[in-house]
Amino acid sequence: MASSSETTIPTSNDIPTSELSSHHIPDNEGEVHFTPPLYRQRYMFTLDIIERDPTLYSLLDIGCGSCQLLTIGKYRNPHIQLAAAVDIVRFELDEACFRLKPLPVEYMVFRRETPLHMYVLHSDATKICNCFHHFDVVTLIEVIEHLYLNDLENLVTHVFAYIRPRLVIVTTPNADFNVLFSTMPCGQFRHADHKFEFTRQEFNIWAQKIALTYGYLIEFTGVGEAPLNEQYRNIGTCTQIAIFYRQEINNEITLTSNEFFKRLSYCKQHEIISLIDYPHGIKQITKLDEQVRYILEMYRLMAEDKARHGDDNHDTYPLTVNCQTLINHPRLIHFKLVLEDLKQIIESIGYKMLDNDRIILSEDPPMHSREDYHENENDLCLTSKSNETIEHKHQSNQPEESWD
């Protein structure tokens, strides 16, 4: 479980390159790209781990950025009813608020089974306080490599000695995997702001020392598979992950939203950027054409977001979705629609169709607008696990994403 070996966190001058992995698609230059994109693999893996324990109630995402983890997860894991997103970069949090804000239709068609109180906080999590004590889960998704040594030590103390969550999930780049990248645009590291990148051995020693010091069990894993050729079979995954489980689970106190708000009111270290209470309760009956309109609007927003960020090779218009995808959608499948009925609905609500039974979502490239962030890009993925795909009439060979 844990080791007493001392570890030295590498500086920018002594990082070796060795290993890590993720699902990949080699392009013409022989680089490695990931399908699904690596950031999604990290978020979905994290949410899957949280789903294992339905007694977990509260989640703290440190270094949340634009809150993609919570945007993806706000309609998953109904046992999580209190969530806080913390970051030191203010403009990222402004974008996060737009991502997290519920759509108007979500107030009419309730989708969460349970309440969810979401706090977005401008704060420095390396500064120790007791506001977050009794949070059940802490996530550090691609955070630690952005910190200097003293700040990282303070963060570890804050999380493991003061907050003492039952579950901590840490993801970070695997320096061993960097041998697969023929060029490193940021020099030695994958990102210009990285202060270090752990090899698997360094990460293992660092995490084991934390587990031994603070009384946690630890599990190592990762996402992002390396290519299957012999040369790279032992370099690991592109993102390495440590999952910490607290050993002592006594009479746990459930931290409520009211108590958390009271703590924040007395503490001057945190600025509340937004407090969102998500609609919940029994689903209301919605007319069929309203359901179709809502689903198509969500597909459009998701496709435009992917096109804008170069995700899923979207760069040709119009953006379309197949009629059969709608027929099989979980919101519509119980209506037992046939193609002709769906076409009539599509026409009645003002959408156009191509001859190959594809519905046109958007004919023009999306403009950058904050309104775009009102959408929940994973809403469709979570409500439909069938063969829902959004694609262009034509596709290019643009890479899925950058590695970080």
C-alpha positions in Angstrom: 0.0 0.0 0.0 2.5 2.7 1.2 6.2 3.1 1.2 8.4 5.1 3.5 10.8 5.9 0.7 11.7 9.6 0.3 10.7 11.2 -2.9 12.0 14.3 -4.6 9.6 16.2 -6.9 11.5 16.9 -10.1 12.4 20.4 -11.1 12.3 21.7 -14.7 15.9 20.6 -15.2 15.8 16.9 -14.2 12.7 15.3 -15.7 13.4 12.1 -17.5 11.1 10.9 -20.3 9.6 7.4 -20.1 5.9 6.4 -20.0 2.1 6.7 -20.1 -0.9 5.8 -22.5 -4.4 6.3 -24.0 -6.7 5.2 -26.8 -5.1 6.5 -30.0 -5.4 7.1 -33.7 -2.0 7.5 -35.5 -2.1 10.3 -38.0 0.1 10.7 -41.1 2.9 12.2 -39.1 2.9 9.2 -36.7 1.8 11.2 -33.6 -0.6 9.8 -31.1 -4.2 11.1 -30.7 -6.9 9.8 -28.5 -10.4 8.6 -29.0 -12.4 9.6 -27.0 -10.3 12.7 -26.5 -8.1 12.3 -23.5 -9.7 15.0 -21.4 -13.0 13.2 -21.7 -11.4 9.9 -20.7 -10.1 11.6 -17.6 -13.5 13.1 -16.7 -15.6 10.0 -17.4 -13.1 7.8 -15.5 -13.4 10.1 -12.5 -17.2 10.2 -12.6 -17.2 6.4 -12.9 -15.1 6.0 -9.7 -17.4 8.4 -7.8 -20.4 6.3 -9.0 -19.1 3.2 -7.2 -20.0 4.5 -3.8 -23.5 5.8 -3.5 -22.9 7.0 0.1 -20.7 9.9 -1.2 -22.6 13.1 -0.8 -20.3 16.1 -1.6 -17.6 16.8 -4.2 -14.8 19.4 -4.3 -13.1 19.9 -7.6 -9.8 21.8 -7.0 -8.3 23.5 -10.0 -11.6 23.2 -11.8 -10.7 25.5 -14.8 -13.9 26.0 -16.8 -15.7 23.3 -14.9 -15.9 20.6 -17.6 -15.9 17.8 -15.0 -18.9 19.2 -13.2 -20.6 20.2 -16.5 -20.3 16.6 -17.6 -21.3 15.2 -14.2 -24.1 17.4 -13.0 -26.8 15.0 -14.2 -24.8 11.9 -13.2 -24.3 10.4 -9.7 -27.5 11.6 -8.0 -26.0 10.8 -4.6 -23.7 13.9 -5.1 -25.9 16.7 -3.8 -23.3 19.3 -2.9 -20.4 20.3 -5.2 -17.8 23.1 -5.1 -15.5 24.1 -7.9 -12.4 26.1 -6.9 -9.8 27.8 -9.1 -7.4 30.7 -8.8 -7.9 31.9 -12.4 -10.9 34.2 -12.4 -11.7 34.3 -16.1 -11.9 30.5 -16.2 -14.6 30.7 -13.6 -16.6 33.2 -15.5 -16.7 30.7 -18.4 -17.5 27.9 -15.9 -20.7 29.8 -14.7 -22.0 29.9 -18.3 -21.3 26.2 -18.7 -23.0 25.2 -15.5 -26.1 27.4 -15.7 -29.2 25.2 -16.4 -31.1 25.8 -19.6 -34.6 27.1 -19.3 -36.1 23.8 -20.5 -34.4 22.1 -17.5 -36.8 24.0 -15.2 -39.8 22.7 -17.2 -38.5 19.1 -17.7 -36.8 18.2 -14.4 -33.9 15.8 -14.9 -32.1 15.3 -11.6 -33.6 12.8 -9.2 -32.1 14.7 -6.2 -31.1 18.3 -5.4 -27.7 19.6 -6.4 -26.2 22.8 -4.8 -23.2 23.9 -6.9 -20.7 26.6 -5.7 -18.2 28.2 -8.0 -15.4 29.8 -5.9 -12.5 32.0 -6.7 -9.9 30.8 -4.2 -6.4 29.5 -3.7 -6.6 25.9 -2.4 -2.9 25.9 -1.4 -3.9 28.2 1.5 -5.2 26.1 4.4 -8.6 26.7 6.0 -11.4 24.6 7.5 -14.2 25.6 5.1 -14.0 22.3 3.1 -13.8 20.0 6.1 -16.2 17.0 5.7 -16.3 17.1 1.8 -16.5 13.4 0.8 -14.6 13.6 -2.5 -11.7 15.8 -3.7 -10.6 15.7 -7.3 -7.3 17.1 -8.7 -7.6 16.7 -12.4 -4.3 17.8 -14.1 -3.5 20.2 -11.3 -0.4 19.2 -9.4 2.0 19.6 -12.3 1.1 23.4 -12.4 2.3 24.0 -8.9 5.8 24.9 -7.5 7.1 22.7 -4.7 6.0 24.8 -1.7 2.6 25.3 -3.1 2.2 21.5 -3.9 3.2 20.6 -0.3 0.7 23.1 1.1 -2.0 21.7 -1.2 -1.3 18.1 0.0 -1.4 19.3 3.6 -4.7 21.1 3.0 -6.4 18.2 1.3 -5.1 15.2 3.3 -4.7 16.8 6.8 -7.5 19.4 7.0 -10.2 18.4 4.5 -9.5 14.6 5.0 -12.0 13.4 2.3 -13.0 9.8 2.1 -11.9 9.7 -1.6 -9.2 11.7 -3.5 -8.6 11.3 -7.2 -5.4 12.8 -8.7 -4.5 12.7 -12.4 -1.3 14.0 -13.9 0.7 13.6 -17.1 3.1 10.6 -17.3 6.5 11.9 -18.4 7.4 8.4 -19.6 4.8 8.7 -22.3 6.5 11.8 -23.8 8.8 9.7 -26.0 5.8 9.1 -28.3 5.6 12.8 -29.1 8.1 13.7 -31.9 7.9 17.4 -30.9 7.3 19.1 -27.6 6.1 22.6 -28.4 6.6 23.7 -24.8 10.2 22.3 -24.6 10.6 19.7 -22.0 6.9 19.5 -20.9 3.5 19.2 -22.6 2.3 22.6 -21.4 4.0 25.9 -20.9 2.7 26.2 -17.4 3.9 22.8 -16.2 6.5 23.0 -13.4 7.3 19.3 -13.6 6.0 16.1 -15.0 6.3 12.9 -13.0 7.5 9.6 -14.4 5.5 6.6 -13.2 8.1 5.8 -10.6 8.2 9.3 -9.2 4.4 9.6 -9.1 4.2 6.2 -7.3 6.8 7.3 -4.6 5.1 10.7 -4.2 1.6 9.2 -3.8 2.7 6.3 -1.5 4.4 8.7 0.9 1.1 10.7 1.1 -0.9 7.5 1.7 1.5 6.4 4.5 1.6 9.8 6.1 -2.1 10.5 6.2 -3.6 7.0 6.5 -5.0 6.3 3.0 -5.0 3.2 0.8 -4.0 3.9 -2.7 -4.7 2.4 -6.2 -2.8 3.3 -9.4 -4.3 3.3 -12.8 -4.5 5.6 -15.9 -6.2 6.5 -19.2 -4.9 6.9 -22.7 -3.4 3.7 -24.1 0.0 3.6 -25.9 0.3 2.1 -29.4 0.4 -1.7 -29.4 3.8 -2.0 -31.0 6.6 -3.8 -29.0 8.8 -0.6 -28.6 6.2 1.2 -26.4 4.4 -1.7 -24.6 5.9 -0.8 -21.2 5.6 3.0 -21.2 2.2 3.1 -19.5 -0.7 5.4 -20.1 -0.7 9.1 -21.2 -2.5 10.2 -18.0 -1.6 8.5 -14.7 -4.1 8.4 -11.9 -3.9 7.8 -8.2 -7.0 7.0 -6.2 -6.7 7.5 -2.4 -9.2 5.8 0.0 -9.2 7.0 3.6 -8.7 4.1 5.9 -10.6 5.4 9.0 -14.3 5.8 8.2 -16.0 6.6 11.5 -19.2 8.5 12.2 -19.2 10.7 9.1 -20.8 14.1 9.2 -22.8 15.1 6.1 -21.8 18.6 5.1 -25.0 20.4 4.0 -25.2 23.4 1.7 -26.4 25.6 4.5 -23.5 24.7 6.7 -21.0 25.2 3.8 -22.5 28.6 3.0 -22.2 29.6 6.6 -18.5 28.7 6.7 -17.9 30.6 3.5 -19.6 33.7 5.0 -17.2 33.8 7.9 -14.1 33.0 5.8 -12.4 35.8 3.7 -10.3 33.4 1.6 -13.0 32.5 -0.9 -15.1 34.6 -3.3 -18.4 33.0 -4.3 -18.7 33.6 -8.0 -21.9 31.6 -8.4 -24.3 29.5 -6.4 -26.5 27.3 -8.6 -29.4 25.1 -7.3 -30.3 22.6 -10.0 -33.9 21.8 -10.8 -34.9 18.3 -9.6 -38.0 16.2 -9.0 -40.5 14.3 -11.0 -40.3 14.6 -14.8 -43.1 16.5 -16.3 -44.9 15.3 -19.5 -43.7 17.2 -22.5 -45.2 17.3 -26.0 -43.4 15.2 -28.6 -42.5 18.2 -30.9 -41.1 20.0 -27.9 -39.0 17.0 -27.0 -37.6 16.8 -30.6 -36.9 20.5 -30.6 -35.0 20.3 -27.3 -32.9 17.3 -28.4 -32.0 18.9 -31.8 -31.0 22.1 -30.0 -28.7 20.2 -27.7 -27.2 18.3 -30.6 -26.6 21.7 -32.4 -24.9 23.2 -29.4 -22.8 20.2 -28.8 -21.7 19.9 -32.5 -20.9 23.6 -32.7 -18.8 23.4 -29.6 -16.9 20.5 -31.0 -16.5 22.3 -34.3 -15.3 25.5 -32.6 -12.6 23.6 -30.6 -11.5 21.3 -33.4 -13.0 18.2 -31.6 -14.1 15.1 -33.4 -12.8 16.4 -36.8 -15.6 18.9 -37.4 -14.7 21.6 -39.9 -17.1 21.1 -42.8 -20.7 22.3 -42.9 -23.6 21.7 -42.6 -23.6 20.0 -39.3 -26.1 17.1 -39.4 -27.6 14.3 -37.3 -29.2 11.1 -38.6 -33.0 10.7 -38.2 -32.4 7.2 -36.8 -30.4 8.7 -33.9 -33.5 10.6 -32.9 -35.8 7.7 -33.2 -33.5 5.7 -30.9 -33.0 8.5 -28.4 -34.1 7.5 -24.8 -36.4 10.5 -24.6 -38.2 9.4 -27.8 -37.9 5.7 -28.1 -41.1 5.0 -26.1 -43.1 7.1 -28.7 -42.2 4.3 -31.3 -41.7 6.9 -34.0 -41.4 5.8 -37.6 -39.3 7.8 -40.1 -42.2 9.5 -41.9 -43.7 10.7 -38.6 -40.4 12.1 -37.5 -39.9 13.9 -40.8 -43.3 15.7 -40.4 -42.3 16.8 -36.9 -38.9 18.0 -38.2 -40.6 20.1 -40.9 -43.2 21.5 -38.5 -40.6 22.8 -36.1 -38.6 24.5 -38.8 -35.6 22.2 -39.4 -34.4 21.3 -42.9 -33.3 17.8 -44.1 -31.0 16.4 -46.7 -31.9 13.6 -49.1 -30.0 11.0 -47.0 -32.4 11.4 -44.0 -30.0 13.7 -42.2 -31.3 16.7 -40.3 -29.4 20.0 -40.7 -28.4 21.3 -37.3 -26.3 24.3 -38.5 -25.2 25.5 -41.9 -22.7 28.2 -40.8 -19.6 28.1 -38.6 -20.4 29.1 -35.0 -19.4 32.5 -33.7 -17.6 32.6 -30.3 -20.3 33.7 -27.9 -20.8 33.3 -24.2 -24.3 32.1 -24.8 -22.8 28.9 -26.3 -21.6 28.0 -22.8 -25.2 27.6 -21.5 -25.2 24.2 -23.1 -24.3 21.0 -21.4 -22.1 19.3 -23.9 -22.4 16.0 -22.2 -26.2 16.1 -21.7 -26.8 14.0 -24.8 -24.0 11.6 -24.1 -25.4 10.9 -20.7 -29.1 10.6 -21.7 -28.4 8.5 -24.7 -26.0 5.6 -24.6 -27.2 4.4 -28.0 -25.4 5.0 -31.3 -25.8 8.8 -31.2 -23.3 10.4 -33.4 -23.1 14.0 -34.7 -21.0 14.4 -37.8 -20.5 16.6 -40.9 -21.3 15.7 -44.4 -17.5 15.4 -44.8 -14.7 15.0 -42.2 -11.1 15.9 -42.1 -8.0 14.5 -40.4 -7.6 17.2 -37.8 -6.2 15.8 -34.4 -8.7 15.1 -31.6 -7.0 17.4 -29.0 -3.7 18.5 -27.5 -2.2 16.2 -24.9 -2.8 18.4 -21.9 
